[in-house]
């Protein structure tokens, strides 16, 4: 059995960031992911401005900007034949495909000395911590679960909350209509909501969220609006939101990213929360005599003062008819919606 100082399961933004910081401090780290990289991941592809300090600490700003990306110039809201637009001057919010972002972050981890093994699925888990996979067993006193909202590690450890038949998201990259500019377009349909953003000269990212019973109707409406070809490849993820994990740090097991807490995707802050939580877990492990208590405290503080916007977004996303009516009112009193938009994208 191979032994390490830490095993990180999940090579998305949370896992790769955490693994990189641990390895830079001299820890022997194994990073596992069940997918073969590079791989597509359902996501809105937007990088909130809050990620830039994290990328700077990883010395990745220039390398990220060398990837194909677009800049968000405005946010527009569409519903009940009403359209509201809010320019975003000097925006630092950019759009990068998750396939490219995650590959870059995983490569940075490898450069820091992380042993990265992709295409390996976790099959079982034993205490203190032995991870059984389809490629053998690995042991470490520290285990970081960064394997998403349906975390296998959290489930094996009994920390994943019960799931409910909540809303589902679907996403595709599709041809960019000639009229689609550098905007995040929020769409409100009867039964759900969606969003689009330009990812390059030829493609947009189209995401839709709805309850399972309404998803086919919402999808059909979007396919008509964007003239999608038959056979368009859609990716699916569920649930959209979930109760927080039972215990995000104890007995040497740390939960980061969506494994710990899932937030409404409406505001596009998910990648920030993932990257920052991975960073916070590494900081606590490296600098605190009580790493688990430190991580629980700093993880809670990360969300403090921010989630009220996310709660409002959840209301908007779960009541699209009400939101469409509200947009009519905001057409004559746009200041509040403009202020909320600025808080998210600046």
Secondary structure per residue as TSV (DSSP state, phi and psi in degrees):
chain	resnum	aa	ss	phi	psi
A	1	X	-	360.0	132.5
A	2	X	E	-83.4	135.8
A	3	X	E	-115.4	147.8
A	4	X	E	-139.5	167.6
A	5	X	E	-74.9	-33.2
A	6	X	E	-153.1	144.2
A	7	X	E	-116.9	129.7
A	8	X	E	-113.9	123.6
A	9	X	E	-106.3	116.5
A	10	X	-	110.6	114.4
A	11	X	-	-105.8	30.5
A	12	X	S	-77.5	-165.8
A	13	X	H	-56.7	-42.5
A	14	X	H	-65.7	-49.7
A	15	X	H	-67.9	-44.1
A	16	X	H	-66.7	-39.1
A	17	X	H	-64.7	-46.1
A	18	X	H	-61.3	-47.1
A	19	X	H	-60.9	-40.6
A	20	X	H	-61.2	-48.3
A	21	X	H	-64.8	-38.6
A	22	X	H	-65.3	-43.2
A	23	X	H	-67.1	-37.7
A	24	X	H	-62.8	-25.2
A	25	X	T	-88.9	6.7
A	26	X	T	95.9	4.5
A	27	X	-	-78.9	144.2
A	28	X	-	-85.4	115.3
A	29	X	E	-124.5	134.7
A	30	X	E	-108.3	128.4
A	31	X	E	-114.4	120.8
A	32	X	E	-115.7	146.5
A	33	X	E	-148.5	139.3
A	34	X	S	-74.1	-22.3
A	35	X	S	-86.4	156.6
A	36	X	-	-93.0	123.6
A	37	X	S	-86.6	151.3
A	38	X	S	-73.3	150.6
A	39	X	-	-143.1	152.4
A	40	X	-	-77.4	151.1
A	41	X	-	-140.5	132.1
A	42	X	-	-64.8	125.7
A	43	X	S	-171.6	157.0
A	44	X	-	-78.6	-9.9
A	45	X	-	72.0	3.5
A	46	X	E	-89.4	135.9
A	47	X	E	-105.5	109.9
A	48	X	-	-63.2	146.8
A	49	X	G	-55.2	-21.1
A	50	X	G	-64.8	-15.9
A	51	X	G	-78.2	-17.7
A	52	X	H	-61.4	-43.0
A	53	X	H	-60.5	-35.2
A	54	X	H	-66.5	-45.2
A	55	X	H	-62.9	-36.2
A	56	X	H	-64.7	-39.8
A	57	X	H	-66.3	-23.0
A	58	X	T	-92.8	-0.7
A	59	X	T	57.6	45.8
A	60	X	-	-118.7	1.6
A	61	X	H	-57.6	-52.8
A	62	X	H	-65.0	-38.0
A	63	X	H	-69.4	-34.4
A	64	X	H	-66.6	-42.4
A	65	X	H	-72.3	-9.1
A	66	X	T	-83.9	-10.8
A	67	X	S	-79.8	160.6
A	68	X	S	-62.4	127.8
A	69	X	-	-153.8	164.3
A	70	X	E	-127.9	164.7
A	71	X	E	-110.3	136.1
A	72	X	-	-77.9	119.5
A	73	X	-	-99.9	-24.3
A	74	X	E	-160.1	162.8
A	75	X	E	-119.8	130.5
A	76	X	E	-125.7	148.3
A	77	X	E	-120.7	130.8
A	78	X	E	-126.9	126.7
A	79	X	E	-174.2	140.1
A	80	X	T	52.3	44.4
A	81	X	T	63.8	18.2
A	82	X	E	-113.6	138.3
A	83	X	E	-131.0	128.9
A	84	X	E	-123.1	133.7
A	85	X	E	-121.4	138.1
A	86	X	E	-129.8	107.4
A	87	X	E	-61.5	150.0
A	88	X	-	-121.7	82.8
A	89	X	T	-67.4	142.1
A	90	X	T	54.6	36.2
A	91	X	-	-67.6	140.4
A	92	X	-	-107.8	13.5
A	93	X	-	-85.6	123.3
A	94	X	E	-123.2	169.5
A	95	X	E	-122.7	121.3
A	96	X	-	-135.4	133.5
A	97	X	-	-60.5	137.8
A	98	X	H	-60.6	-32.0
A	99	X	H	-55.1	-43.8
A	100	X	H	-76.1	-43.0
A	101	X	H	-62.0	-49.4
A	102	X	H	-66.1	-35.7
A	103	X	H	-63.7	-40.6
A	104	X	H	-64.3	-44.9
A	105	X	H	-66.3	-38.8
A	106	X	H	-66.2	-39.3
A	107	X	H	-63.7	-38.2
A	108	X	H	-63.6	-37.7
A	109	X	H	-62.9	-43.5
A	110	X	H	-61.3	-42.1
A	111	X	H	-62.8	-29.5
A	112	X	T	-79.1	-7.7
A	113	X	T	110.3	5.8
A	114	X	-	-72.4	140.2
A	115	X	E	-88.2	110.6
A	116	X	E	-104.6	124.2
A	117	X	E	-127.6	109.9
A	118	X	E	-100.3	169.1
A	119	X	S	70.1	26.1
A	120	X	-	-122.9	123.8
A	121	X	-	-103.1	136.3
A	122	X	E	-75.3	133.2
A	123	X	E	-113.9	-27.0
A	124	X	E	-160.6	168.6
A	125	X	E	-144.7	132.4
A	126	X	E	-119.7	157.3
A	127	X	T	-63.0	150.4
A	128	X	T	66.0	49.8
A	129	X	T	-115.7	121.7
A	130	X	E	-110.4	120.4
A	131	X	E	-103.6	115.5
A	132	X	E	-91.6	130.2
A	133	X	E	-131.6	175.6
A	134	X	T	-75.8	2.4
A	135	X	T	-120.9	19.3
A	136	X	E	113.1	-175.3
A	137	X	E	-110.5	147.7
A	138	X	E	-135.9	145.1
A	139	X	E	-126.9	145.7
A	140	X	E	-160.3	149.1
A	141	X	E	-72.9	-17.8
A	142	X	E	-119.2	133.3
A	143	X	E	-130.7	127.6
A	144	X	E	-113.9	118.5
A	145	X	E	-91.4	110.9
A	146	X	-	-126.9	33.1
A	147	X	S	-104.3	32.6
A	148	X	-	88.6	-179.5
A	149	X	T	-64.0	-25.0
A	150	X	T	-107.4	39.9
A	151	X	-	-46.7	122.4
A	152	X	H	-65.6	-41.5
A	153	X	H	-63.7	-47.5
A	154	X	H	-61.9	-36.1
A	155	X	H	-67.5	-46.4
A	156	X	H	-61.7	-33.9
A	157	X	T	-85.4	-1.4
A	158	X	T	74.8	25.0
A	159	X	-	-110.8	-2.3
A	160	X	S	-85.3	124.3
A	161	X	-	-68.0	157.9
A	162	X	-	-61.3	138.1
A	163	X	-	-94.3	155.1
A	164	X	-	-121.3	163.6
A	165	X	S	-78.5	78.4
A	166	X	-	-94.8	-165.8
A	167	X	-	-67.0	157.3
A	168	X	E	-120.2	147.3
A	169	X	E	-115.1	142.4
A	170	X	E	-127.1	152.2
A	171	X	E	-149.7	147.0
A	172	X	E	-148.6	159.6
A	173	X	E	-103.0	125.0
A	174	X	E	-137.1	167.1
A	175	X	E	-57.8	139.3
A	176	X	-	-80.2	123.2
A	177	X	-	-63.7	149.6
A	178	X	T	-59.1	-28.8
A	179	X	T	-83.7	-6.8
A	180	X	-	-85.3	113.2
A	181	X	-	-96.2	-154.0
A	182	X	S	-88.0	59.0
A	183	X	E	-128.1	150.9
A	184	X	E	-86.7	120.0
A	185	X	E	-107.4	112.8
A	186	X	E	-91.9	128.7
A	187	X	E	-116.8	134.3
A	188	X	E	-120.1	114.2
A	189	X	E	-110.9	160.8
A	190	X	T	-64.5	114.4
A	191	X	T	103.0	-7.2
A	192	X	E	178.1	-174.7
A	193	X	E	-138.5	171.0
A	194	X	E	-157.1	-176.9
A	195	X	E	-160.4	152.0
A	196	X	E	-133.5	154.2
A	197	X	E	-155.4	146.5
A	198	X	E	-77.8	129.0
A	199	X	-	-102.8	-21.4
A	200	X	S	-164.2	-171.8
A	201	X	S	-64.4	-24.5
A	202	X	S	-109.0	-17.4
A	203	X	E	-129.5	152.9
A	204	X	E	-121.1	156.9
A	205	X	E	-96.3	125.3
A	206	X	E	-118.5	119.0
A	207	X	E	-119.6	142.1
A	208	X	E	-132.9	142.9
A	209	X	E	-132.2	131.2
A	210	X	E	-163.2	163.3
A	211	X	-	-68.5	152.1
A	212	X	H	-51.7	-38.2
A	213	X	H	-69.2	-21.9
A	214	X	H	-103.3	-6.9
A	215	X	H	-63.4	-41.3
A	216	X	H	-63.4	-38.9
A	217	X	H	-67.0	-44.2
A	218	X	H	-64.3	-41.9
A	219	X	H	-62.9	-44.3
A	220	X	H	-60.9	-39.6
A	221	X	H	-64.2	-44.0
A	222	X	H	-67.0	-39.4
A	223	X	H	-60.7	-35.8
A	224	X	H	-71.6	-45.2
A	225	X	H	-62.4	-35.0
A	226	X	T	-108.1	9.9
A	227	X	T	50.8	51.3
A	228	X	-	-76.7	142.4
A	229	X	-	-75.1	151.4
A	230	X	T	-60.2	141.0
A	231	X	T	87.6	7.9
A	232	X	-	-57.5	133.7
A	233	X	-	-82.1	115.3
A	234	X	-	-104.6	141.1
A	235	X	E	-109.6	150.2
A	236	X	E	-127.9	144.0
A	237	X	E	-146.9	146.0
A	238	X	E	-158.8	155.1
A	239	X	-	-79.5	161.7
A	240	X	S	-72.2	-43.5
A	241	X	S	-123.4	163.4
A	242	X	B	-159.7	151.3
A	243	X	-	-61.8	153.2
A	244	X	-	-64.3	153.3
A	245	X	-	-60.3	153.6
A	246	X	S	-65.5	-37.1
A	247	X	-	-155.4	111.0
A	248	X	S	-85.2	-9.9
A	249	X	E	-159.7	110.7
A	250	X	E	-169.3	155.1
A	251	X	T	55.6	28.9
A	252	X	T	83.4	6.0
A	253	X	E	-110.4	122.9
A	254	X	E	-116.2	133.0
A	255	X	E	-104.2	129.4
A	256	X	-	-129.1	162.7
A	257	X	G	62.2	-144.9
A	258	X	G	-66.9	-18.7
A	259	X	G	-62.5	-30.4
A	260	X	T	-90.2	-48.2
A	261	X	-	-151.6	136.1
A	262	X	B	-112.7	130.3
A	263	X	-	-117.1	159.9
A	264	X	-	-55.8	129.7
A	265	X	G	-74.6	-8.5
A	266	X	G	-51.7	-41.3
A	267	X	G	-85.2	-7.0
A	268	X	S	69.8	25.6
A	269	X	-	-100.2	3.0
A	270	X	H	-60.3	-39.9
A	271	X	H	-66.7	-37.3
A	272	X	H	-60.2	-50.9
A	273	X	H	-59.1	-38.4
A	274	X	H	-64.8	-52.0
A	275	X	H	-63.2	-43.8
A	276	X	H	-68.3	-38.4
A	277	X	H	-65.7	-38.0
A	278	X	H	-61.8	-40.2
A	279	X	H	-65.8	-43.3
A	280	X	H	-63.8	-39.8
A	281	X	H	-62.7	-43.7
A	282	X	H	-64.0	-42.9
A	283	X	H	-60.1	-43.3
A	284	X	H	-65.3	-43.5
A	285	X	H	-62.5	-38.4
A	286	X	H	-84.3	-23.4
A	287	X	H	-124.5	-5.7
A	288	X	-	-117.6	141.2
A	289	X	T	-74.2	-19.9
A	290	X	T	-124.7	72.9
A	291	X	H	-59.8	-38.1
A	292	X	H	-67.5	-44.4
A	293	X	H	-66.0	-38.6
A	294	X	H	-62.6	-45.2
A	295	X	H	-64.9	-42.3
A	296	X	H	-58.5	-40.0
A	297	X	H	-70.5	-47.3
A	298	X	H	-72.4	-30.9
A	299	X	H	-64.9	-44.1
A	300	X	H	-63.5	-40.0
A	301	X	H	-65.7	-29.6
A	302	X	H	-58.3	-36.3
A	303	X	H	-89.3	-16.2
A	304	X	T	-62.3	128.6
A	305	X	T	83.4	-2.6
A	306	X	T	-111.7	-31.3
A	307	X	H	-72.2	-15.0
A	308	X	H	-62.2	-36.0
A	309	X	H	-65.5	-41.3
A	310	X	H	-65.4	-36.8
A	311	X	H	-64.3	-41.8
A	312	X	H	-61.9	-40.3
A	313	X	H	-63.6	-37.3
A	314	X	H	-63.5	-41.3
A	315	X	H	-61.0	-44.6
A	316	X	H	-62.8	-40.5
A	317	X	H	-74.5	-28.7
A	318	X	H	-92.3	-8.4
A	319	X	-	-130.6	66.7
A	320	X	H	-61.3	-33.8
A	321	X	H	-65.4	-44.9
A	322	X	H	-62.6	-39.8
A	323	X	H	-64.9	-39.9
A	324	X	H	-61.3	-39.4
A	325	X	H	-66.1	-38.9
A	326	X	H	-64.4	-35.3
A	327	X	H	-61.1	-33.7
A	328	X	H	-62.4	-39.5
A	329	X	H	-70.3	-41.5
A	330	X	H	-65.4	-20.2
A	331	X	T	-59.7	-32.5
A	332	X	T	-99.0	-12.0
A	333	X	-	-142.3	71.9
A	334	X	-	-79.8	-11.7
A	335	X	H	-56.2	-47.0
A	336	X	H	-61.0	-43.3
A	337	X	H	-67.4	-37.1
A	338	X	H	-63.8	-39.1
A	339	X	H	-66.0	-40.5
A	340	X	H	-65.2	-40.6
A	341	X	H	-61.6	-44.3
A	342	X	H	-63.4	-35.2
A	343	X	H	-64.1	-32.8
A	344	X	H	-83.0	-41.1
A	345	X	H	-102.7	4.7
A	346	X	-	-117.3	360.0
